[in-house]
Amino acid sequence: MARLAMKPSLKGRALRLLSQRDHSRKELEQKLKPHEETPGELAEALDFLAAKDFINEKRVAESVVNRRSTKLGAARVRQELMAKGLPADSARVNG
């Protein structure tokens, strides 16, 4: 019997990405936008995940700083934060 292929929901796709590492809202929007079928669907899914604290900008910023500050300079870490849609001063960067 043929198995029906089920497309994962936007929420499911976002949770899969978040299970690998923390992502900022901007990163999730960029990665999931091609899968949005109706306007507003993606924003609604991301709002739900943010309300449940699955998307946490402070946690993302802290993660970037902790992972990257030992290898990169403060300016490069700030640049990565901004690329993720986070303010450059969202986490204290040593340097």
C-alpha positions, -999 to +999 in steps of 0.1 A: +000+000+000+014+034-009+022+057+020+009+092+018+036+118+021+026+143+048+042+177+047+054+189+081+037+220+094+056+252+097+055+247+135+069+212+131+097+224+108+105+252+132+107+228+161+130+205+142+153+234+135+151+245+171+159+210+184+193+213+167+203+247+181+186+280+191+176+302+161+165+338+161+131+347+148+148+362+117+167+330+110+135+310+112+116+334+090+143+331+063+145+293+065+107+287+066+094+314+043+096+292+012+072+267+030+046+293+039+014+285+020-009+313+032+001+348+042+004+353+079+008+315+086+045+318+094+041+348+117+013+330+136+035+299+140+065+319+152+044+340+176+031+307+191+066+293+195+078+326+210+049+327+235+059+292+246+096+303+249+109+281+221+122+312+204+142+332+229+163+360+214+183+365+247+192+328+247+203+329+210+225+359+217+241+342+247+247+311+227+264+330+199+286+349+224+296+317+243+304+297+212+321+324+191+338+348+215+367+325+222+376+322+186+365+355+171+369+391+180+342+413+196+335+430+163+329+397+144+306+384+172+286+416+170+284+412+132+271+376+137+245+389+161+233+415+137+231+389+109+208+369+131+185+399+135+197+406+170+210+440+183+248+440+185+246+449+222+221+421+230+247+402+248+280+413+265+309+406+241+342+403+258+370+421+241 
